[in-house]
Amino acid sequence: MKLKPITTIAILSLVVASLLVAGCTTSTTNNTNQTTSTATTSTAVTHDAFLESYLAAWKNDRSSNSSLNITAWEVTWINNTSVQLQWVNKSISLNQTRSQDMTITKFPTTQDATNYLNAMNTTAYKLASTVYTPGAYLNATGHAPQVYKKYAWYEGNESNISTYRFHEITQMDNFIWVATTKIVG
């Protein structure tokens, strides 16, 4: 199904993430009967408490979305302020299964996050939004971010799921997401 770009941005914004989780899932069970895996790599490093609460709020936000069925959720800590999140969801309204792979990094300050974003190669990306839609960040912090920028890049053809990827870089104050979404079934 071919969607208009603005619709695609809105839908995929809800389900950001990256690379691939192997395989295609066809589960249509509800969230209470699904298989969900959570893996956390633990070392002597103390995880950032706010990043942990943000991840919990984000998972809760996605799990409470009745149009999504989360079938996998795996968090791997890179260091105490960065995680790799891989998750798979079935979009009930679009009848598509998507895998998302994302890296979320919390910087010490908003300016540090902005400097990092400005140093990234965003040549292929276009600014998609500067308006925050209430969600996990608001739930975790109690306020909307003061700085919000979302950049998006569509790779391949949406009607050919084997080549289509949606890439996103998002800044919310001192957080940076780098995400890729792939339709897998």
Secondary structure, DSSP 8 states (H G I E B T S, - for coil): ----HHHHHHHHHHT---S--SS-------GGGS---------SS---HHHHHHHHHHHHHHHT-TTEEEEEEEEEEEETTEEEEEEEEEETTTTEEEEEEEEEEE-SSHHHHHHHHHHS--TT-EEEESS--SSHHHHHHSS--SSEEEEEEEES-TTSTTT-EEEEEEEETTEEEEEEEEE--
